[in-house]
Amino acid sequence: MAEPSAAASMPKLTQALRKGGLVICAPVYCELYAVPGVTPDLVNRFLHEANIVCNFLISEETWHEAALRLARYANRRRKSGGDSPRRRLVDFVVGAHALREADCLLTLDEERYAKDFPELKLL
């Protein structure tokens, strides 16, 4: 995983691993495949060696949470006179998954999640 963002997150990832198990949701797994120069084998080997589990089954409650947060964001954006909402659904699924099924979220885009998931602990 030679992406610059991966290198930037390694200290936080190492710290989180020391505290307990790590989990990613299926959309994050899919996005890892899209990193330039990364192969499916590399993704799966990295997750296995780092003891990171992928939760492929996202609960109905998590989907509802993502939908509510996306709707709030879209309404806020429209009321502010902005263009159509620019955030992607996957961001809200990731945030809702972390909120409902994890202790915290490791992200390089803290501002994005802090606004729509203020109660979510960010690393």
Order of alpha helices (4+ residues) and beta strands (2+ residues): alpha-beta-alpha-alpha-beta-alpha-alpha-alpha
